[in-house]
């Protein structure tokens, strides 16, 4: 995705997830697409340090990063996870999956705060004090986010889709 379109998606998604509507699984697909787009952009920034930094992109991502992450996490915790418990029950596997995902949300939000500050700094034209550390910070965030999305997809989304399919065939009620 080209940078202007990617930035528009991130900005629009930050607003959308402040009060999402519609099918939660479709909204989650949008969340995952947006987060993976964000990861790609952060990877481009990491690859561009120290010489080819797009200051405008850094500034815009710095402004949108934390609201985007917080709003998506709030959507997942307030809408998606209760839906999972409703449709899948309260088995130990579901409970431990949701507990793990919520814990990762806390870590990601703390990391996103620091990263937003660093992106703002890059956006102002300041050279990173330690380019290697900045690249490491960016990579740590987007790699953790990609792992989180993969885990969420494997352990929660797959089960929710299966429950929806089974329900359409009369195998699950409710």
N, C-alpha and C positions, 0 to 999 in steps of 0.2 A: 504494500500500500504506500502511496506517495505521502511524503511528510505533511502537506497541508490537509489531505483527507484524513490521515491518521490523527493529527491534532484535533480536527473537527470531531472525529469519532470519540476521542477521549473527553473533550469538552462537553459534548452532547450527552455522553454516557454518565458523566459526573452529575449532570442535572437530572437525567432520567432516573438514576438509581436513588435520588433523594426522595422520590415517591413513585416507585415502579408500579406498573399496572399490567394486566394481561396474564397469560399463562406463565407461571414461575419457571418452568423448564425452558421456555423460549427466552425469557428474560435472562436466565442463567447462561444460555448460549451466547447472548449478547455480552454478558459480563465477561465470559471467557474470551470471546473474540477481542473485546476491548483490552483486557489485561494482557493478552498475548501480543497485541499491537503495541501496547506500552512497552512490553519486554523487548520487542524488536527495536523500538526507538531508543531505549536505554542501551541496548547492545551497540547500536550505531554510534551513540555518544561515547561509550566506553572505547570503541575502536578508533574514534577520532581524537582522543586525548593523546598528547597535549596540543597538537597543532591545528586541527581542522574543526574546531568546535563551532557548532551552529548556536550562537548565543540566544537568538530568538526562540529556537526550539527548547533550549534549556530553561529559559525563563518561563515559557508557557507550561512546560511539563512541571516545573517547580511549583507553579500556582495551582495546577489541576491534580497533581499526584495524590496528595493527602485527601482532598474531598472525594476523589474517585474511589480510592481504596476504602475509605471509611463508609461511603454510601453503599458500595457493593457488599462489604462485610455486614452492614446493617441489614440489607436486603436478605442475605443468606441466613443470618441469625434470626431475623424476625419472621421471615416468610418461608424460605426454602427448608430450613432444618425442622421447623414444626410440621411442615408438609411431609417430610420424610418420616417423622415419628408417626404421624397420622396414617400414612400409607404403608409403612414397613413395620410398624410396631416398635416396641422398646427393647429389642433384643440387645444383649451385651455388645454384639458386633456393631450395631447401629449407634448405640450410645458411645462406644469408644471412638468410632469414626467421627461423630459430631464433636466430641470433646477434643479430639486431636485437631480438627479443622478450626475450632474456636481458639484454641491455644495458638495455632499458627497465625490466626488473624491478629492476635495481640502482638506477636513478634513482628509481623509484617507492618503493622501500623507504627510501631516504635521505629522500625527501620525506615519507613517511608517519611517520617518526620525529619530524620537526619538527612535523608537523601534529598528531600525537598529543599532544605536549607543549602545543601551543596549545589544543587541545580540552580538555585537563585544566584548563588555566588558566581557560578560559571556564566550565567546569563548577564551578569553585570560587566563581564569582561575580565574579571580577575582570573589570573592563571591559577590552576590548582596548586596548592602548596606542595602536594606530593602526588604527581600524576598517576603513579602506580597504585597508590592507596585509593585514589578516586576511582580508577578503573576497577579495582577489586571490590569497592563498595557497590558500584553499579552492578557488576556481575553477580555479587552475592545476593542482591535484591532480586534481580530478574530470574536467576536460576532457582531461587527458593520459590518464587511465584509460579514458575513453570511446573515445578514439582508439586506444588499445592494443587494447581489446576488438574494435573494428571491424576493425582490421588483422589481428588474430589470426583473426577469423572469416572474413574475405575470403581470406586467404592460407594458412591452415592448416586450419581446420575444414572449409571447403568441399572441399578436396582429400581430407581424411580421409574425409569422408562419401561422396565420389565413389568413392574406393578401396574402401570397404566395399560400396557398391552394385555396383561392377564385380565385386568378389569373389563376391558373391551370385549373379551371373550367369555365373560361371566365367571371367571375363576376367583376374583376378589370382589368383595362387596364393600360398600361404604361410600 
